[in-house]
């Protein structure tokens, strides 16, 4: 897939305030500081489409970007940032879960995982939440440039082995790097294939 246009459309503080659209939506989510904004910018070829920040957990809105006038890339807030207070964390979870469970346009959720780390309880809990609610999702490993190819493969295998302990069928997964553009074509082609079958 060639991305010819990528246009910011809206920021929504609540799921029920998201734009009324008919195009499929691919939402990106992950723990704070997983490299989500950098990955979005790499995928779209727009260096400042999604604002990156040195402060984890800055995104508090649901951001919609229209791609090629045919589908939406949706930037969801990061989860699991411990510096937030409980009230703010609850508000954030309500925002995220409302979108994921009630947004009919959501076609696939792209769950970002930092490839450098062992499976984290918060991520595994979130994956189980998606499974329990039959939310279609893929796993997108980020920051692959920080590891050798051998270590990448080992860490991905360890993660998938952990999931296999409780999942009969594993979700599709992709290994990416915003710095080297690794995985860009594979991920965009996956989205393109889904769009063509809708």
C-alpha positions in Angstrom: 0.0 0.0 0.0 1.2 3.5 -0.9 0.1 6.2 1.5 -0.5 9.3 -0.7 -2.5 11.3 1.9 -2.6 11.3 5.6 -4.7 14.0 7.2 -5.5 14.8 10.8 -9.3 15.0 11.2 -10.3 15.2 14.9 -9.4 14.8 18.5 -12.2 13.4 20.7 -12.3 13.4 24.5 -14.9 10.6 24.5 -15.7 7.6 22.3 -19.2 8.8 21.6 -17.8 12.1 20.3 -15.7 10.5 17.6 -16.6 11.5 14.0 -19.5 9.8 12.4 -17.8 7.9 9.6 -18.3 4.9 7.4 -14.7 4.0 6.6 -12.8 1.2 8.5 -10.7 2.2 11.4 -7.4 0.7 12.6 -6.6 1.8 16.1 -3.2 1.9 17.6 -2.7 1.4 21.3 0.0 0.4 23.7 1.6 1.1 27.0 2.9 4.6 27.5 6.3 5.2 25.9 6.0 2.2 23.5 6.8 4.4 20.5 3.3 4.7 19.2 3.6 8.2 17.7 6.9 7.4 16.1 5.5 4.3 14.5 2.4 6.2 13.2 4.7 8.8 11.7 6.8 6.2 10.1 3.9 4.3 8.6 2.3 7.4 7.1 5.6 9.0 6.0 4.7 12.2 7.9 7.3 13.1 10.4 5.0 15.2 12.6 1.5 13.7 12.0 1.4 12.3 15.5 3.1 14.4 18.0 5.9 12.6 19.9 6.7 13.5 23.5 9.4 12.8 26.0 6.7 12.7 28.6 5.0 9.3 28.7 1.2 9.2 28.7 0.7 12.6 27.1 -2.1 11.5 24.7 -5.4 11.8 26.4 -7.6 12.0 23.3 -8.8 9.8 20.5 -7.1 11.1 17.4 -8.4 10.3 13.9 -6.3 10.5 10.8 -7.8 9.9 7.4 -5.5 7.8 5.2 -5.8 7.9 1.3 -9.4 9.1 1.8 -10.4 5.5 2.4 -9.6 4.4 6.0 -8.8 5.9 9.4 -5.8 5.4 11.5 -6.8 6.0 15.1 -4.3 7.0 17.8 -5.6 5.9 21.2 -4.2 7.0 24.6 -1.5 4.8 26.1 -2.4 2.7 29.1 -0.6 1.6 32.2 1.3 4.8 33.1 1.7 4.5 36.9 2.3 8.2 37.5 -1.4 9.0 36.9 -3.8 9.1 39.9 -6.5 6.4 40.2 -9.2 8.8 39.2 -7.4 9.8 36.0 -6.5 6.1 35.3 -10.2 5.1 35.6 -11.2 7.9 33.3 -8.6 6.9 30.7 -9.7 3.2 30.9 -13.3 4.2 30.4 -12.3 6.2 27.3 -10.2 3.3 25.8 -12.7 0.5 26.6 -15.7 2.5 25.4 -14.0 3.0 22.0 -12.8 -0.6 21.7 -16.1 -2.2 22.7 -18.6 0.2 21.1 -17.0 1.7 18.1 -18.6 -0.2 15.2 -16.1 1.2 12.7 -13.2 -0.4 14.5 -11.9 -3.0 12.1 -8.6 -4.0 13.8 -6.8 -3.0 17.0 -3.0 -2.8 16.7 -1.5 -3.5 20.1 2.0 -2.2 20.3 4.5 -4.1 22.5 8.1 -3.0 23.1 10.1 -5.9 21.8 12.9 -5.4 24.3 10.9 -6.4 27.3 9.6 -9.7 28.7 5.8 -10.1 28.8 4.3 -7.6 31.2 1.3 -8.3 33.3 -0.6 -5.2 32.1 -0.1 -6.1 28.5 -1.2 -9.7 29.1 -4.2 -8.6 31.0 -5.1 -6.3 28.1 -4.7 -9.1 25.6 -7.0 -11.3 27.6 -9.5 -8.4 27.8 -9.5 -8.3 24.0 -9.9 -12.0 23.7 -12.8 -12.1 26.2 -14.6 -9.4 24.2 -13.8 -10.9 20.8 -12.0 -7.7 19.7 -10.0 -8.3 16.4 -6.4 -7.4 17.1 -2.8 -7.9 16.0 0.4 -7.5 17.9 2.9 -5.0 16.6 6.3 -5.3 18.2 8.2 -1.9 18.3 11.8 -0.7 18.6 13.3 -3.7 16.8 16.3 -1.6 15.9 17.4 -1.8 19.5 18.1 -5.5 19.2 20.0 -7.9 17.0 17.9 -10.1 14.6 18.7 -13.1 16.8 17.5 -11.3 20.0 14.4 -10.1 18.1 13.4 -13.6 17.2 14.1 -14.9 20.7 12.0 -12.2 22.4 9.1 -12.6 20.0 9.1 -16.4 20.5 9.2 -16.0 24.3 6.2 -13.6 24.0 4.2 -15.9 21.8 5.0 -18.9 23.9 3.6 -17.1 26.9 0.4 -16.4 25.0 0.2 -20.0 23.8 -0.2 -21.1 27.4 -3.7 -19.7 27.5 -4.6 -19.0 23.8 -5.5 -21.7 21.3 -4.9 -19.4 18.3 -2.4 -16.7 18.4 -3.1 -13.3 16.8 -1.0 -12.1 13.8 2.1 -10.3 14.7 4.6 -7.9 13.1 8.1 -6.7 14.1 8.7 -3.0 13.4 11.1 -0.2 13.9 10.3 3.5 13.4 14.0 4.2 13.0 14.7 1.7 10.2 11.2 1.4 8.8 11.3 -2.4 9.4 7.9 -4.0 9.1 6.3 -1.0 7.4 5.3 -2.7 4.1 4.2 -5.9 5.9 1.9 -4.0 8.2 0.4 -1.7 5.6 -0.1 -4.6 3.2 -2.0 -6.4 6.0 -4.3 -3.4 6.4 -4.7 -3.2 2.6 -5.7 -6.8 2.4 -8.4 -6.4 5.0 -9.7 -3.2 3.3 -10.0 -5.0 0.0 -12.1 -7.8 1.6 -14.5 -5.5 3.4 
